[in-house]
């Protein structure tokens, strides 16, 4: 009985002060022992190693941490508390980030983030949904009042033009669709397109309500607010006067038959659509690509625009 109790206590002590180390390239039993404040002999005994020269890269080693190492580790953790940021509705994944790291950063559950995003494989530039439902109560009647202070930090691209977007009074239910286009040109901006559209005989110039730059004639991801939005005019971006009356137009600069929109353009577009829909309230304007709503056949916004990803974000809200 005493032997069994001692064994249990020893097992508990090992679990409380031990970890597993995966051998990396260039490491030796001696360098690993030094790292954890133990000795090569202890590592050999604990892992049944007879020849210290035969430790291989990728091998798992049980490590007993010394009291000093445990103490230093705890002191370091106490001195460097994890800073939890307020979760935005959408988040652009940075290079090397994992679901676990993103969950820790915003104090969320990894399983919930995976579920919201259908466990999509992460890579730099992927846009994740972090908040499934808007917590703020939608206003009834006239929309586009000043944004609340607590929501200021949620956007990377909107804040630069928020005052312009909020400027006009927008009647609830005025807009039924938000339509995304590409310019089918390698460069351009709102002023350039406005001049071209005036030259084509369009009385109100720029056919779109918003333009999002690609870094050539305006900043990458820069949102430009058009006159049609400020004056709440119908669009000129669809081959239907009826649809133009109820459809907002967003044009991303670039030819997406040849290249993908930049990551910043994608993120800015998601922010803009999210912001507009949040302020307008339910029923939200429907997200559409130009080719999905235009009466005449078109490939716009191009085969490299990530259409299915955008539908996953906006169709379930």
C-alpha positions as CSV (number, residue, x, y, z in Angstrom):
1,X,0.0,0.0,0.0
2,X,2.8,2.4,0.9
3,X,4.7,1.5,-2.3
4,X,1.5,2.2,-4.3
5,X,1.0,5.5,-2.5
6,X,4.6,6.6,-3.2
7,X,4.2,5.6,-6.8
8,X,1.0,7.7,-7.1
9,X,2.6,10.7,-5.5
10,X,5.7,10.3,-7.8
11,X,3.5,10.1,-10.8
12,X,1.6,13.2,-9.8
13,X,4.8,15.1,-9.2
14,X,6.1,14.1,-12.6
15,X,2.9,15.3,-14.3
16,X,3.0,18.6,-12.5
17,X,6.6,19.3,-13.3
18,X,7.2,17.7,-16.6
19,X,6.7,18.2,-20.3
20,X,7.5,16.5,-23.6
21,X,10.2,18.0,-25.9
22,X,10.5,17.3,-29.6
23,X,14.1,17.2,-30.7
24,X,14.9,19.9,-33.2
25,X,17.7,20.0,-35.8
26,X,21.0,20.9,-34.3
27,X,20.0,19.9,-30.7
28,X,21.9,17.4,-28.6
29,X,21.0,15.6,-25.4
30,X,23.4,18.0,-23.6
31,X,21.8,21.2,-25.0
32,X,18.3,19.9,-24.2
33,X,19.3,19.1,-20.7
34,X,20.9,22.5,-20.2
35,X,17.7,24.2,-21.6
36,X,15.5,22.5,-19.0
37,X,17.9,22.7,-16.0
38,X,18.4,18.9,-15.8
39,X,21.2,16.6,-16.7
40,X,21.9,14.3,-19.7
41,X,22.0,11.3,-17.3
42,X,18.5,12.1,-16.0
43,X,17.2,12.4,-19.6
44,X,18.7,9.1,-20.5
45,X,17.3,7.3,-17.5
46,X,13.8,8.9,-18.0
47,X,13.6,8.0,-21.7
48,X,15.5,4.7,-21.7
49,X,18.3,6.0,-23.8
50,X,21.6,4.1,-23.8
51,X,23.6,6.0,-26.3
52,X,23.2,9.9,-26.2
53,X,24.6,10.1,-29.7
54,X,21.6,8.3,-31.2
55,X,19.0,11.0,-30.3
56,X,17.1,11.8,-33.6
57,X,15.4,14.9,-34.9
58,X,11.6,14.6,-34.2
59,X,12.1,12.2,-31.3
60,X,9.8,12.9,-28.3
61,X,11.6,13.2,-25.0
62,X,10.0,13.3,-21.5
63,X,11.5,16.1,-19.5
64,X,11.5,16.7,-15.7
65,X,11.7,20.4,-15.1
66,X,13.9,21.6,-12.3
67,X,12.3,23.7,-9.5
68,X,14.3,26.7,-10.8
69,X,12.9,26.4,-14.3
70,X,9.4,26.0,-13.0
71,X,9.8,29.1,-10.8
72,X,11.3,31.2,-13.7
73,X,8.5,30.1,-16.0
74,X,5.8,31.1,-13.6
75,X,7.5,34.5,-13.0
76,X,7.7,35.1,-16.7
77,X,4.1,34.3,-17.2
78,X,3.0,36.6,-14.4
79,X,5.2,39.4,-15.7
80,X,3.9,39.1,-19.3
81,X,0.1,38.7,-19.0
82,X,-1.7,37.9,-22.3
83,X,-3.5,40.9,-23.7
84,X,-7.0,40.0,-25.0
85,X,-8.3,42.3,-27.8
86,X,-11.9,43.0,-28.5
87,X,-13.0,40.7,-31.3
88,X,-14.0,42.4,-34.6
89,X,-16.7,40.9,-36.8
90,X,-14.2,40.0,-39.5
91,X,-10.5,39.3,-39.1
92,X,-7.8,39.1,-41.8
93,X,-5.4,36.2,-41.0
94,X,-1.7,37.1,-40.8
95,X,1.1,34.8,-42.0
96,X,1.7,31.8,-39.7
97,X,-1.4,32.4,-37.5
98,X,-3.4,29.4,-36.3
99,X,-7.0,29.1,-35.1
100,X,-5.7,28.6,-31.5
101,X,-3.6,31.8,-31.6
102,X,-6.4,33.9,-33.0
103,X,-8.8,32.5,-30.4
104,X,-6.3,33.4,-27.6
105,X,-5.8,36.9,-29.1
106,X,-9.5,37.7,-28.8
107,X,-10.5,35.6,-25.9
108,X,-12.7,33.3,-28.1
109,X,-13.2,29.6,-28.3
110,X,-11.2,27.9,-31.1
111,X,-14.1,25.5,-31.8
112,X,-16.5,28.3,-32.3
113,X,-14.3,30.1,-34.8
114,X,-13.8,26.9,-36.7
115,X,-17.5,26.3,-36.8
116,X,-18.3,29.8,-38.0
117,X,-15.8,29.5,-40.9
118,X,-16.5,25.8,-41.8
119,X,-13.0,24.9,-40.6
120,X,-11.4,26.7,-43.6
121,X,-7.7,26.1,-44.0
122,X,-5.8,29.2,-42.8
123,X,-3.3,31.2,-44.8
124,X,-2.3,34.8,-44.9
125,X,-5.1,37.0,-46.3
126,X,-8.0,34.6,-45.4
127,X,-10.9,36.6,-43.9
128,X,-12.5,34.9,-40.8
129,X,-15.8,35.6,-39.2
130,X,-15.3,36.1,-35.5
131,X,-18.7,37.4,-34.5
132,X,-21.7,35.6,-35.8
133,X,-24.5,38.1,-34.8
134,X,-24.5,41.8,-34.3
135,X,-24.8,42.7,-30.7
136,X,-26.0,46.2,-31.2
137,X,-29.8,46.8,-31.6
138,X,-30.7,48.0,-35.1
139,X,-32.3,51.4,-35.3
140,X,-35.7,51.7,-36.7
141,X,-36.5,54.4,-39.4
142,X,-33.7,56.6,-40.7
143,X,-30.2,55.0,-40.6
144,X,-26.6,56.1,-40.7
145,X,-26.3,57.9,-37.4
146,X,-22.9,58.3,-35.7
147,X,-21.2,55.1,-34.9
148,X,-20.8,54.2,-31.2
149,X,-17.4,54.8,-29.7
150,X,-17.0,51.1,-28.8
151,X,-17.2,50.1,-32.4
152,X,-14.5,52.4,-33.6
153,X,-11.8,49.8,-33.3
154,X,-13.6,47.2,-35.4
155,X,-12.6,48.5,-38.8
156,X,-9.3,49.0,-40.5
157,X,-10.5,50.7,-43.7
158,X,-13.9,52.2,-42.9
159,X,-12.7,54.7,-40.2
160,X,-10.9,56.8,-42.8
161,X,-14.2,57.5,-44.7
162,X,-16.8,56.8,-42.0
163,X,-17.9,60.5,-41.8
164,X,-18.5,60.6,-45.6
165,X,-20.4,57.3,-45.5
166,X,-22.5,58.5,-42.6
167,X,-23.2,61.9,-44.2
168,X,-26.3,61.3,-46.3
169,X,-29.7,60.3,-44.8
170,X,-30.6,56.9,-46.1
171,X,-34.2,55.8,-46.0
172,X,-34.7,52.3,-44.5
173,X,-35.3,49.8,-47.2
174,X,-34.0,52.1,-49.9
175,X,-31.3,49.7,-51.1
176,X,-32.1,46.0,-51.9
177,X,-28.8,44.9,-53.3
178,X,-25.0,45.5,-52.9
179,X,-23.3,44.6,-56.2
180,X,-19.6,44.1,-56.6
181,X,-17.7,44.8,-59.9
182,X,-14.2,44.9,-61.1
183,X,-12.9,47.7,-63.2
184,X,-11.4,45.3,-65.8
185,X,-8.4,47.7,-65.9
186,X,-5.0,47.3,-64.2
187,X,-5.3,50.8,-62.6
188,X,-7.7,53.6,-61.9
189,X,-9.5,55.4,-59.1
190,X,-12.8,57.2,-58.6
191,X,-11.7,60.5,-60.3
192,X,-10.4,58.6,-63.4
193,X,-13.6,56.5,-63.7
194,X,-15.8,59.6,-63.1
195,X,-14.1,61.4,-66.0
196,X,-14.4,58.4,-68.3
197,X,-18.1,57.9,-67.4
198,X,-18.9,61.6,-68.0
199,X,-17.2,61.2,-71.4
200,X,-19.4,58.3,-72.2
201,X,-22.5,60.6,-71.6
202,X,-23.4,59.6,-68.1
203,X,-24.8,62.8,-66.6
204,X,-23.9,61.9,-63.0
205,X,-20.5,60.6,-63.8
206,X,-19.0,57.7,-61.8
207,X,-21.4,54.8,-62.2
208,X,-20.6,53.3,-58.9
209,X,-21.3,54.4,-55.3
210,X,-17.9,53.2,-54.0
211,X,-14.5,52.4,-55.5
212,X,-11.8,50.4,-53.8
213,X,-8.2,50.9,-54.9
214,X,-5.4,48.4,-55.7
215,X,-2.4,50.5,-54.8
216,X,-1.7,52.1,-58.2
217,X,-3.8,55.3,-58.6
218,X,-5.1,55.1,-55.0
219,X,-3.9,53.2,-51.9
220,X,-4.3,49.5,-51.8
221,X,-7.6,48.9,-50.0
222,X,-8.6,52.6,-50.0
223,X,-12.3,53.1,-50.0
224,X,-13.5,56.1,-52.2
225,X,-17.0,57.4,-51.7
226,X,-18.7,58.4,-54.9
227,X,-21.2,61.3,-55.5
228,X,-24.0,58.8,-56.2
229,X,-23.7,57.7,-52.6
230,X,-23.5,61.2,-51.1
231,X,-26.6,62.3,-53.0
232,X,-28.3,58.9,-52.8
233,X,-28.6,58.7,-56.6
234,X,-29.4,55.6,-58.5
235,X,-26.5,53.6,-59.8
236,X,-25.3,53.4,-63.4
237,X,-23.6,50.0,-63.1
238,X,-26.3,47.6,-64.2
239,X,-28.1,47.3,-67.6
240,X,-31.5,47.9,-65.9
241,X,-32.9,51.2,-64.7
242,X,-35.1,49.4,-62.4
243,X,-32.3,47.5,-60.7
244,X,-30.1,50.6,-60.6
245,X,-32.7,52.3,-58.5
246,X,-32.3,49.7,-55.7
247,X,-28.7,48.4,-56.2
248,X,-25.6,49.9,-54.7
249,X,-22.4,49.5,-56.8
250,X,-18.9,48.8,-55.4
251,X,-16.1,48.7,-58.0
252,X,-12.7,47.1,-57.1
253,X,-9.9,48.4,-59.3
254,X,-8.2,45.6,-61.2
255,X,-8.8,43.0,-63.9
256,X,-9.8,39.8,-62.1
257,X,-9.9,37.8,-65.2
258,X,-6.1,37.9,-64.9
259,X,-5.3,38.4,-61.2
260,X,-6.9,38.1,-57.8
261,X,-8.0,41.2,-55.9
262,X,-5.4,42.2,-53.4
263,X,-5.8,41.0,-49.8
264,X,-6.4,44.5,-48.6
265,X,-9.1,45.0,-51.3
266,X,-10.9,41.9,-50.2
267,X,-10.7,43.0,-46.5
268,X,-11.9,46.5,-47.3
269,X,-14.8,45.2,-49.4
270,X,-15.9,42.9,-46.6
271,X,-15.7,45.8,-44.1
272,X,-17.7,48.1,-46.4
273,X,-20.5,45.6,-47.1
274,X,-20.6,44.7,-43.4
275,X,-20.8,48.4,-42.4
276,X,-23.5,49.3,-44.9
277,X,-25.6,46.2,-44.0
278,X,-25.2,46.8,-40.2
279,X,-26.4,50.4,-40.5
280,X,-29.3,49.6,-42.8
281,X,-30.5,46.8,-40.6
282,X,-32.7,43.8,-41.5
283,X,-33.7,42.8,-44.0
284,X,-30.1,43.3,-45.2
285,X,-29.4,44.3,-48.8
286,X,-28.4,41.1,-50.7
287,X,-24.8,40.6,-51.8
288,X,-24.5,40.0,-55.5
289,X,-21.7,39.8,-58.1
290,X,-22.3,41.8,-61.2
291,X,-22.8,38.6,-63.3
292,X,-25.4,37.3,-60.9
293,X,-27.8,40.2,-61.3
294,X,-27.1,41.9,-64.6
295,X,-29.8,41.3,-67.2
296,X,-27.1,40.9,-69.9
297,X,-24.3,38.2,-69.7
298,X,-21.0,39.4,-68.2
299,X,-18.0,37.8,-66.5
300,X,-17.7,40.7,-64.0
301,X,-16.1,40.7,-61.4
302,X,-13.9,38.1,-63.1
303,X,-13.0,34.5,-62.5
304,X,-10.4,35.2,-59.9
305,X,-12.8,37.1,-57.6
306,X,-13.4,34.8,-54.5
307,X,-17.2,34.8,-55.0
308,X,-18.0,31.7,-53.1
309,X,-16.1,32.9,-50.0
310,X,-18.1,36.2,-50.1
311,X,-21.3,34.3,-50.3
312,X,-20.3,32.2,-47.3
313,X,-19.8,35.4,-45.3
314,X,-22.9,37.3,-46.3
315,X,-25.6,34.7,-47.3
316,X,-26.1,33.4,-43.8
317,X,-26.6,36.7,-42.1
